[in-house]
Amino acid sequence: MAATPAVPDDDPYLWLEEVHGERALAWVRERNAQARRELEARPGFAGLRDRIRAVLDSRERIPAVTRRGPWLYNFWQDADHPRGLWRRTTLAEYRKPAPQWHTLLDLDALGRAEGENWVWAGAACLRPDDTRCLLKLSRGGADATVVREFDLTTLRFVDGGFALPEAKSDIDWLDADTVFVATDFGPGSLTTSGYPRIVKRWRRGEPLAGAATVFEAQASDVSVTFDIDRTPGFERTLVGRQIDFYNSQLALLVPARDAATHGAVLQLLDKPHDARLRFWREHVLIEPRSDWAVGGATYRGGSLLVAPAAGFLAGQRAFDVLFAPTAERSLAGTVTTRTRLVLDILDNVASRVEEWHLDGRRWQRREVPAPFPGTIGVAPLHDPMLANDDLAESYWLSYADFLTPDSLLLARTGVDTRETMKTRPHFFDAQGMRAEQHFAVSKDGTRVPYFVVWPRGATTDGRNPTLLYGYGGFEVSQQPWYSGAFGTAWYGAGGVLVVANIRGGGEYGPAWHQAAVREHKQRSYDDFIAVAEDVIRRGITSARHLGIEGGSNGGLLVGAVMLQRPELFNAVVCQVPLLDMRRYHRLLAGASWLAEYGDPDQSAQWAAIARYSPYQNVRATQKLPRVLLTTSTRDDRVHPSHARKMAARMLEQRHDLLYYENIEGGHGGAADNAQRADMLALEFSFLLHQLK
């Protein structure tokens, strides 16, 4: 296949790729000031920002928790703790309306003491004692983190403990004095995507440079991976290559009889590269993304397969099928208790729940009564490290829809009754509102579902300010959600929300995603356009009152669609986007997405990408809707130059746009609730002015 030139020589804005370059940041500051002057001058801007901030900081939100032994851990941000508290409580306390929390780390205090803008990025704790944890701290919300060992008995960082400088690292405990670590070990240790490609075994007190290499991925892979399962009696360690975003190769570390092999040998696991695999006690679970013919049977892509782990490792290839996809149903996720599997299933983008257990040699299915339609979440509660766990058959079940606030329930397998643990307050009055599901017909005849959320009193007169939101990539589904910010800023102002379930997402399983990748990416855009045309045809809105919004891959979506059908829209909010698809794979983590978009260095693949890449397709002769482009200087996943260069080119061509770059925030766009409220207020003010 013929290659295209490595770097175009006709891009006058390459200097904006210097993230912290003096000239680039001066340009950013000028654009930011212009955007703030205009949007902050809108009537009611400050009040809108304050109302959104109050929703985000509400103490009545449901604290999300992770269980380890007797403790439920939570990270919490509010007005008094903008950077957040890492804290824990017991289940007995959590049941109370106002639990007593034990603060473990105050990030605001830590940041002040150390002169750093720390953002929480997670913790890996040593099981089962949970006295030491490896904390990940990010500067400004970037994906790259600093790792430091923390003592939960003294609530102090461990002097001379395990520590890593800023990098995109993965680290976890093998035992109290040994960790597995994948990080930037120096030249040659990263993949072309910028992620670690080497896993090492690092012993306490040993220089990192002297740690023994356990496994290496290839430089062309996305990253190296490892997973340590400490379930007593079922201890297993997996290492592997994440070949691309959807394909992996896994191996089991098997204890060796020969000391010369450093204590373990690799047993390659015989699975399709595009299949997800994990062990669960004595079982192995496999989810193939495409049809898999093996052992005289063919298993459909999107299925959930189970088999005895011992037999699988010995070469047996007979599986029980616990879920097989249909035209309407797909598997959204699974959770395990000690003896049962809980399946989260999408049925035309609404959630259903099933439980499965092994009765002798046969797997038995139980349909779980649950609210419908809406979004159900299932999350683990059982701690497999505990021999006698009174919650061994329990799990968390949550429910929300566009008009119903989230509720969190304690569920138990085999039982229909559940204990309501927490409910989120009503942040807006939903009386008289309604949510509907419709289907549009795309260019190739595919039926594309979408949701419509109607404010009180709205009619099909074609004059409703309407925001159409979409994503359409990486097998990510867009399910109903409850948003106090939308209720405060959008529904209350008479705005309609439309959420499009376009191809490229995961709403109907892997096939729905695979229909719109690489050379077929245009199908996502055709689907989105079809939804826009359908809401106009139904009288929900008109082009004068229709805006579109998307972030990351969704930013690419709205960037492409506004150029292909600009007459359909009057406002575009394009957040942390990919836009220069000629160079995306050369910027930060871009090479990790080649399986989604294709390789622009190959002429045939570039021919497909070139037809939609926004940076290469915007023209001065086009009449475009007004655009608000946003990004973050600290986004080390999608390079901020995508938004910067697109804005510069559009301004050069005299298009009407606003540009705002938050200095912090990472790929999420904001590092704390104050920044989140500010960004949302800027976006809603822009949309309300354009679409009213």
Secondary structure, DSSP 8 states (H G I E B T S, - for coil): --B--SS-S--TTGGGG-TT-HHHHHHHHHHHHHHHHHHHTSTTHHHHHHHHHHHHH-TTS----EEETTEEEEEE--SS-SS-EEEEE-HHHHTSSS---EEEEEHHHHHHHHT--EEEEEEEE-TTT--EEEEEEEETT-S-EEEEEEETTTTEE-TT--EEEEES-EEEEEETTEEEEES--STT-B-TTSSB-EEEEEETTS-GGG-EEEEE--TTSSEEEEEEE--TT--EEEEEEE-SSS-EEEEEEEE-S-GGGTTEEEEE----TT-EEEEETTEEEEE-SS-EEETTEEE-TT-EEEEEHHHHHTT----EEEE---SSEEEEEEEE-SSEEEEEEEETTEEEEEEEEEETTEEEEEEE----SSEEEEEE---TT-SS-TTTTEEEEEEEETTEEEEEEEEETT----EEEEE----S--TT-EEEEEEEE-TTS-EEEEEEEE-TT--SSS---EEEE----TT--------HHHHHHTGGGT-EEEEE--TTSSTT-HHHHHTTSGGGTHHHHHHHHHHHHHHHHTTS--GGGEEEEEETHHHHHHHHHHHH-GGG-SEEEEES----TTTGGGSGGGGGGHHHH--TTBHHHHHHHHTT-HHHH--TT----EEEEEEETT-SSS-THHHHHHHHHHHHTT--EEEEEESS-GGGT-SSHHHHHHHHHHHHHHHHHHH-
